[in-house]
Amino acid sequence: MSVLCEYKIANDNEIHGFTELEVGRCEQSIGFVLPFQYREFLLTIGHDAGLLFQGTDILFRNVENLLELRKEAEDLLEENEETFSLPSDAFVFSMHQGYEFNYFVISEGNDPPVYQYVEGNGNSELFWGSFSLFLRKSINSCAQAIKDGVIPLQWWGGYLDENGKVMNFFPTISE
């Protein structure tokens, strides 16, 4: 994910993916093979991706935390007395602040569409045509927030000037 470094979203030591063993444990637990694009996401940045997805439960320390999302999503639906339920092969991959979650249906292909449920809006809706589109738009949105100064570059040791160039907080002393 060199694009994360290019957009100043993460540096190399902040990008950590799941191992094949961890992904295998996840697949064994749910009884399905994960779609290719999501599997690649987990293997590349499943544990950590710098500033990407701050405030959203989508990157996890372990498989167990990831697998808890479905239960949390079902609890949210029940709490809101929703009339629909998740399909049996739905995989909830993110939860934002406890009121919104995203999922895909495993049987819908290797780059499945992404559905979103937001508390108070009724049924879930098709929100992105594919998981890869969801990821691309999320990266672009984060990069724009960094450029606009909404997300500060504290970890980078600098900030972006008006031309998008990284400037140091502490100027280096040249001899």
Phi, psi and chi 1 to 4 in degrees:
 res  aa     phi    psi   chi1   chi2   chi3   chi4
   1 MET       -   56.9  -62.6 -102.5   26.6      -
   2 SER   -60.1  -22.3   62.8      -      -      -
   3 VAL   -62.4  -32.6   69.3      -      -      -
   4 LEU   -64.3  -39.3  -63.1 -178.3      -      -
   5 CYS   -71.3  -42.7  -64.8      -      -      -
   6 GLU   -59.2  -40.8  178.5 -174.7  -27.7      -
   7 TYR   -87.2    5.6  -71.9  158.5      -      -
   8 LYS    64.3   25.8  -47.3  -61.1 -174.5 -117.3
   9 ILE   -80.4  -33.9  -66.1  170.6      -      -
  10 ALA  -152.7  156.9      -      -      -      -
  11 ASN  -106.6  169.5   56.6   42.2      -      -
  12 ASP   -53.0  -38.8  -74.1  -25.3      -      -
  13 ASN   -80.4    1.9   65.1   -5.7      -      -
  14 GLU  -105.3    3.1  -67.4  178.2  -51.4      -
  15 ILE  -108.4  115.1  -60.8  172.3      -      -
  16 HIS  -138.3  127.7  -55.1  -74.9      -      -
  17 GLY  -104.7  168.7      -      -      -      -
  18 PHE   -68.8  159.0  -83.7   41.7      -      -
  19 THR   -86.5  163.6   64.5      -      -      -
  20 GLU   -57.6  -37.6  -80.6  -74.7  -10.4      -
  21 LEU   -62.6  -43.6 -176.9   62.1      -      -
  22 GLU   -64.0  -43.2  -71.1  171.9  -48.3      -
  23 VAL   -63.8  -41.5  172.9      -      -      -
  24 GLY   -60.3  -41.0      -      -      -      -
  25 ARG   -63.2  -39.3  -79.3 -172.5   23.9 -124.5
  26 CYS   -63.3  -49.1 -179.3      -      -      -
  27 GLU   -62.4  -40.4  -69.5  173.9  -29.5      -
  28 GLN   -63.1  -40.4 -177.1  179.4   12.4      -
  29 SER   -66.7  -39.0 -179.5      -      -      -
  30 ILE   -89.2  -15.9   63.9  171.3      -      -
  31 GLY    80.3   16.1      -      -      -      -
  32 PHE  -137.1  154.8  -66.0  102.1      -      -
  33 VAL   -85.5  130.6  173.8      -      -      -
  34 LEU   -69.9  148.9  -68.3  167.2      -      -
  35 PRO   -58.2  145.7  -22.7   32.7      -      -
  36 PHE   -51.4  -49.5  176.7   79.1      -      -
  37 GLN   -62.9  -39.9  -69.8  -63.1  -30.9      -
  38 TYR   -71.5  -38.0 -177.5   68.0      -      -
  39 ARG   -58.7  -44.7 -160.1  170.5 -158.1  -71.1
  40 GLU   -63.7  -39.0  -71.7  -62.4  -57.0      -
  41 PHE   -57.9  -49.9  166.3   83.0      -      -
  42 LEU   -60.5  -44.5  -73.9  177.3      -      -
  43 LEU   -67.3  -27.9  -69.0  168.4      -      -
  44 THR   -90.5  -49.0  -53.3      -      -      -
  45 ILE  -136.5   20.1   62.4  171.0      -      -
  46 GLY   -58.7  -26.1      -      -      -      -
  47 HIS   -95.1  -41.1  -74.9  -56.6      -      -
  48 ASP  -159.0  141.8 -167.6   15.6      -      -
  49 ALA  -147.0   41.1      -      -      -      -
  50 GLY    63.1 -124.2      -      -      -      -
  51 LEU   -84.9  -10.3  -62.8  172.6      -      -
  52 LEU   -65.9  131.7 -173.0   61.9      -      -
  53 PHE    68.0   28.3  -61.1  118.3      -      -
  54 GLN   -61.0  131.7  -66.3  -65.1  -56.5      -
  55 GLY    87.9   -1.4      -      -      -      -
  56 THR  -121.3  134.2  -60.9      -      -      -
  57 ASP   -81.6   96.9  -65.7  -30.5      -      -
  58 ILE  -143.4  -20.5 -170.7  170.5      -      -
  59 LEU  -111.9  133.5  -54.5  171.7      -      -
  60 PHE  -132.4  149.0  -59.3   93.0      -      -
  61 ARG   -72.8  -30.3  -68.3 -166.4  168.0  174.6
  62 ASN  -151.5  166.3   58.3   53.5      -      -
  63 VAL   -61.9  -38.5  172.5      -      -      -
  64 GLU   -59.5  -42.4  -67.7   73.2   26.0      -
  65 ASN   -62.8  -40.2  -67.5  140.5      -      -
  66 LEU   -62.3  -45.5  168.9   59.5      -      -
  67 LEU   -70.0  -18.5  -64.6  176.1      -      -
  68 GLU   -70.1  -18.1  -71.2  172.2    6.0      -
  69 LEU   -61.6  -38.4  -73.8 -176.0      -      -
  70 ARG   -60.7  -46.0  177.3  158.8 -178.6  131.8
  71 LYS   -60.4  -43.5  169.6   91.3  170.9   80.0
  72 GLU   -62.1  -39.8  -68.6  175.0   20.9      -
  73 ALA   -66.1  -44.9      -      -      -      -
  74 GLU   -62.7  -38.2  -70.7  171.1  -21.8      -
  75 ASP   -63.3  -40.6  -71.0  -12.0      -      -
  76 LEU   -64.3  -41.8 -178.1   61.4      -      -
  77 LEU   -63.1  -43.5  -66.6  173.7      -      -
  78 GLU   -65.1  -44.0 -175.9  178.7  -34.7      -
  79 GLU   -58.2  -35.0 -173.2  179.2  -61.8      -
  80 ASN   -94.9    9.0  -74.3  -76.8      -      -
  81 GLU    51.4   42.5  -59.4  176.1  -10.0      -
  82 GLU   -72.4  149.3  -64.7  -65.3   -5.7      -
  83 THR   -90.7   -9.2   56.9      -      -      -
  84 PHE  -106.9  159.0   79.7   98.0      -      -
  85 SER  -129.4  162.5   57.2      -      -      -
  86 LEU   -69.7  141.2  -67.2  168.4      -      -
  87 PRO   -59.1  154.4  -21.4   30.6      -      -
  88 SER   -60.2  -29.9   61.5      -      -      -
  89 ASP  -104.3   23.4   66.4  -23.5      -      -
  90 ALA   -76.1  140.2      -      -      -      -
  91 PHE  -121.9  111.7 -172.8   83.8      -      -
  92 VAL   -81.5  118.1  178.9      -      -      -
  93 PHE  -111.5   -8.5   66.6   88.0      -      -
  94 SER  -153.7  150.5   75.5      -      -      -
  95 MET  -137.3  130.0  172.9   80.4   72.1      -
  96 HIS  -112.6  115.4 -177.4   72.9      -      -
  97 GLN    53.6   20.2  -54.5  -67.4  -40.4      -
  98 GLY    79.5    1.5      -      -      -      -
  99 TYR  -122.1   -3.3   70.9   89.8      -      -
 100 GLU  -145.7  136.4  168.7 -172.3  -53.9      -
 101 PHE  -139.0  155.8   64.4   84.6      -      -
 102 ASN  -118.9  145.2  -64.3  -41.1      -      -
 103 TYR  -150.9  162.8   68.7   94.3      -      -
 104 PHE  -129.1  164.1   51.8   77.1      -      -
 105 VAL  -104.1  119.5  177.8      -      -      -
 106 ILE   -56.7  -36.7  -69.4  174.1      -      -
 107 SER   -72.9   -1.3   60.1      -      -      -
 108 GLU   -93.1   18.3  -68.4 -175.0   -7.9      -
 109 GLY   111.5 -179.8      -      -      -      -
 110 ASN   -79.4  -14.6  -82.0  -39.4      -      -
 111 ASP  -137.3   67.0 -165.9    9.0      -      -
 112 PRO   -69.6  156.4   29.0  -35.7      -      -
 113 PRO   -63.9  156.0   10.8  -14.3      -      -
 114 VAL  -112.7  129.8  172.8      -      -      -
 115 TYR  -105.6  150.4  -58.6   87.4      -      -
 116 GLN  -131.4  136.6 -176.1  174.9   78.7      -
 117 TYR  -114.8  132.1  170.0   79.8      -      -
 118 VAL  -124.2  127.2  177.7      -      -      -
 119 GLU   -50.6  130.8 -173.8  173.8   28.9      -
 120 GLY    91.0   -8.7      -      -      -      -
 121 ASN   -99.1    5.6  -73.0   -3.5      -      -
 122 GLY    82.0 -136.6      -      -      -      -
 123 ASN   -62.6  160.6  -72.9  -20.0      -      -
 124 SER   -72.1  160.9   63.8      -      -      -
 125 GLU  -130.3  148.9  -63.3  178.8   21.8      -
 126 LEU   -66.4  120.8  174.4   64.0      -      -
 127 PHE  -113.6  -36.1 -139.1   77.1      -      -
 128 TRP  -131.8  140.8  -66.3  -84.6      -      -
 129 GLY   -68.2  -16.5      -      -      -      -
 130 SER  -161.0  160.7   65.8      -      -      -
 131 PHE   -64.3  -39.2 -179.0   80.0      -      -
 132 SER   -64.3  -34.2   58.0      -      -      -
 133 LEU   -67.4  -43.3  179.1   61.8      -      -
 134 PHE   -54.9  -47.5  160.1   80.8      -      -
 135 LEU   -65.9  -44.9 -175.4   55.8      -      -
 136 ARG   -60.3  -45.8 -154.8  166.9   34.0 -106.1
 137 LYS   -66.8  -36.1  -70.9 -161.9  174.0 -109.6
 138 SER   -65.2  -42.8  -62.1      -      -      -
 139 ILE   -63.6  -46.1  -68.7  168.8      -      -
 140 ASN   -62.9  -39.9  -70.6  -18.8      -      -
 141 SER   -64.6  -43.1  177.5      -      -      -
 142 CYS   -64.3  -44.0 -175.7      -      -      -
 143 ALA   -60.6  -41.1      -      -      -      -
 144 GLN   -66.1  -40.2 -171.5   63.0   48.6      -
 145 ALA   -63.6  -36.8      -      -      -      -
 146 ILE   -66.9  -45.9  -70.4  168.7      -      -
 147 LYS   -61.2  -38.2 -174.8  176.2  180.0 -175.7
 148 ASP   -80.2   -4.9  -66.7  -14.6      -      -
 149 GLY    82.5    6.5      -      -      -      -
 150 VAL   -68.5  -39.2  174.9      -      -      -
 151 ILE  -108.4  112.7  -61.3  175.2      -      -
 152 PRO   -73.3  151.3   24.4  -29.6      -      -
 153 LEU   -93.5   46.4  -71.0  172.9      -      -
 154 GLN   -58.4  -41.2  -62.5  164.0  -18.6      -
 155 TRP   -66.2  -25.5   60.1  -88.2      -      -
 156 TRP   -83.1  -15.8 -163.1  -96.1      -      -
 157 GLY    77.8   28.0      -      -      -      -
 158 GLY  -167.9 -163.3      -      -      -      -
 159 TYR  -149.7  167.7   61.2   94.7      -      -
 160 LEU   -96.0  132.9  -66.3  179.0      -      -
 161 ASP   -80.0 -176.6   70.2    7.0      -      -
 162 GLU   -64.1  -16.5   64.1  -83.0   -3.6      -
 163 ASN   -97.9    4.8  -61.8  -44.7      -      -
 164 GLY    83.1   11.7      -      -      -      -
 165 LYS   -88.1  136.8 -179.7  180.0  174.6 -170.1
 166 VAL   -72.9  125.7  175.5      -      -      -
 167 MET  -113.6  145.6  -55.0  -61.3  -67.8      -
 168 ASN   -79.9  142.6  -69.6  -31.9      -      -
 169 PHE   -66.6  -39.9  -80.2  127.0      -      -
 170 PHE  -114.1  108.6  -54.6  104.0      -      -
 171 PRO   -60.8  142.9    2.2   -1.6      -      -
 172 THR   -81.0  146.8   54.8      -      -      -
 173 ILE   -92.9  119.5  -60.5  171.8      -      -
 174 SER   -99.8  147.3   56.0      -      -      -
 175 GLU   -91.8      -  -64.6  179.0   29.7      -
